[in-house]
Amino acid sequence: MCSRGLWQTASMFDSSLLLLLLVLLFGSYVQAVAGFALGMIAVAVIGGLRLLDIPTLAAVVSLLSMLNASLSLGSHTQHVHRPMLMWLAIGIVPGLLLGYGLMLYLNGNRLWLLELCLGVFITAGGLSMSIRPRSWSHESRKPFIWCMGAIGGTLGGLFSASGPLLGWFAYSQPLPVAVIRATLLSYFFLATAIRTIIVFFEGSLSASVLLYAALGAPVVILGAWLGRRFPPVVSEQSLKRGVFMLLLLMGLWICVSAINTGLNGVPI
């Protein structure tokens, strides 16, 4: 009887780990193709299924997104829009500190509210992907770019995912697609690197975070390579539409589950 219980526990762990790695593979592939989505897909599916708690998940996603962004950026650094990246970067640090502090508070005092925020964020992010940004007539001014960096940093501090917001902003700029993607990837690398430093000095860069990151790293590398070597057979717009449906469903599920937990104390 005892051995059967141990076998079932091990099987569940193996199944959960396999699912987690498959989610990371898909997210890494999409980010290599579209320039964003690894963080959103990871926090939506892994967080929605409660495979990891939110602080651990966000820390793991930061490490893996940093790796994915560096691999996807590759030799395309010459396309980075440096003035825009600089003003986004100036807004990152205060946003990250605010978002990370809020995550710690809610995780310790109002976990259901943190999960509800996650569900709303994922739902809104999914909806934003269904709207094709219109290219503006001129590039955004510096104060607005700073604000976008700060808001993106706040979302990054909370969930280590700010792809839809920054994606909408970047693709609205009257710039070549290669420049937009390179700038986005550079932003994500910088934001996740700074968030990881904050987590380290706060003392939450635990052994479990490093273990999951180590297990996920080969999968993320594979996904980034597949994205560069084998573009999807469907159009990028169709790929984004599929991701939109996934995020929308997971976001709504997390919202319903969080509200049920807040009202009844029992997760779905």
CORHU-V263677 format. One record per residue. N is the residue number from 1. PSI is psi in radians with two decimals (999 if undefined). Layout:
# CORHU-V263677
N_PSI, N_PSI
This chain:
# CORHU-V263677
1_-0.76, 2_-0.75, 3_-0.63, 4_-0.72, 5_-0.72, 6_-0.69, 7_-0.73, 8_-0.71, 9_-0.78, 10_-0.69, 11_-0.73, 12_-0.71, 13_-0.76, 14_-0.73, 15_-0.76, 16_-0.75, 17_-0.71, 18_-0.76, 19_-0.75, 20_-0.78, 21_-0.63, 22_-0.68, 23_-0.76, 24_-0.66, 25_-0.83, 26_-0.78, 27_-0.70, 28_-0.70, 29_-0.83, 30_-0.73, 31_-0.64, 32_-0.55, 33_-0.83, 34_-0.25, 35_-0.15, 36_2.95, 37_-0.31, 38_-0.89, 39_-0.77, 40_-0.83, 41_-0.75, 42_-0.86, 43_-0.54, 44_-0.93, 45_-0.88, 46_-0.72, 47_-0.71, 48_-0.64, 49_-0.01, 50_0.70, 51_-0.51, 52_2.66, 53_2.78, 54_-0.81, 55_-0.75, 56_-0.78, 57_-0.81, 58_-0.67, 59_-0.72, 60_-0.78, 61_-0.65, 62_-0.85, 63_-0.78, 64_-0.62, 65_-0.65, 66_-0.75, 67_-0.81, 68_-0.75, 69_-0.71, 70_-0.68, 71_-0.73, 72_-0.58, 73_-0.77, 74_-2.15, 75_0.30, 76_0.27, 77_-0.38, 78_-0.29, 79_-0.13, 80_2.32, 81_1.61, 82_-0.74, 83_-0.74, 84_-0.76, 85_-0.67, 86_-0.79, 87_-0.55, 88_-0.74, 89_-0.64, 90_-0.56, 91_-0.24, 92_-0.87, 93_-0.93, 94_-0.62, 95_-0.77, 96_-0.77, 97_-0.75, 98_-0.86, 99_-0.72, 100_-0.73, 101_-0.69, 102_-0.69, 103_-0.78, 104_-0.73, 105_-0.87, 106_-0.65, 107_-0.55, 108_-0.35, 109_-0.57, 110_1.20, 111_-0.71, 112_-0.58, 113_-0.64, 114_-0.74, 115_-0.63, 116_-0.75, 117_-0.70, 118_-0.78, 119_-0.76, 120_-0.74, 121_-0.79, 122_-0.72, 123_-0.82, 124_-0.67, 125_-0.71, 126_-0.76, 127_-0.66, 128_-0.49, 129_-0.28, 130_-0.14, 131_2.07, 132_2.06, 133_2.44, 134_2.35, 135_2.20, 136_2.84, 137_-0.39, 138_2.79, 139_2.61, 140_2.65, 141_2.83, 142_-0.78, 143_-0.66, 144_-0.69, 145_-0.74, 146_-0.76, 147_-0.73, 148_-0.68, 149_-0.70, 150_-0.75, 151_-0.76, 152_-0.66, 153_-0.66, 154_-0.79, 155_-0.65, 156_-0.66, 157_-0.64, 158_-0.93, 159_0.03, 160_0.68, 161_2.03, 162_0.39, 163_-0.92, 164_-0.76, 165_-0.89, 166_-0.56, 167_-0.80, 168_-0.80, 169_-0.85, 170_-0.74, 171_-0.12, 172_-0.20, 173_2.50, 174_1.18, 175_2.73, 176_2.61, 177_-0.68, 178_-0.67, 179_-0.75, 180_-0.82, 181_-0.76, 182_-0.68, 183_-0.71, 184_-0.83, 185_-0.67, 186_-0.70, 187_-0.82, 188_-0.67, 189_-0.81, 190_-0.80, 191_-0.77, 192_-0.58, 193_-0.78, 194_-0.69, 195_-0.69, 196_-0.67, 197_-0.73, 198_-0.79, 199_-0.70, 200_-0.87, 201_-0.43, 202_-0.31, 203_0.28, 204_0.17, 205_1.31, 206_3.01, 207_-0.63, 208_-0.67, 209_-0.81, 210_-0.61, 211_-0.86, 212_-0.66, 213_-0.71, 214_-0.69, 215_-0.61, 216_-0.38, 217_-0.85, 218_-0.61, 219_-0.73, 220_-0.70, 221_-0.75, 222_-0.77, 223_-0.73, 224_-0.69, 225_-0.76, 226_-0.67, 227_-0.64, 228_-0.65, 229_-0.63, 230_1.49, 231_2.68, 232_2.58, 233_-0.41, 234_2.87, 235_2.78, 236_-0.61, 237_-0.68, 238_-0.67, 239_-0.78, 240_-0.61, 241_-0.70, 242_-0.74, 243_-0.67, 244_-0.78, 245_-0.73, 246_-0.84, 247_-0.69, 248_-0.80, 249_-0.77, 250_-0.67, 251_-0.79, 252_-0.70, 253_-0.79, 254_-0.70, 255_-0.85, 256_-0.76, 257_-0.74, 258_-0.73, 259_-0.73, 260_-0.70, 261_-0.76, 262_-0.62, 263_-0.70, 264_-0.23, 265_0.21, 266_2.01, 267_2.65, 268_999
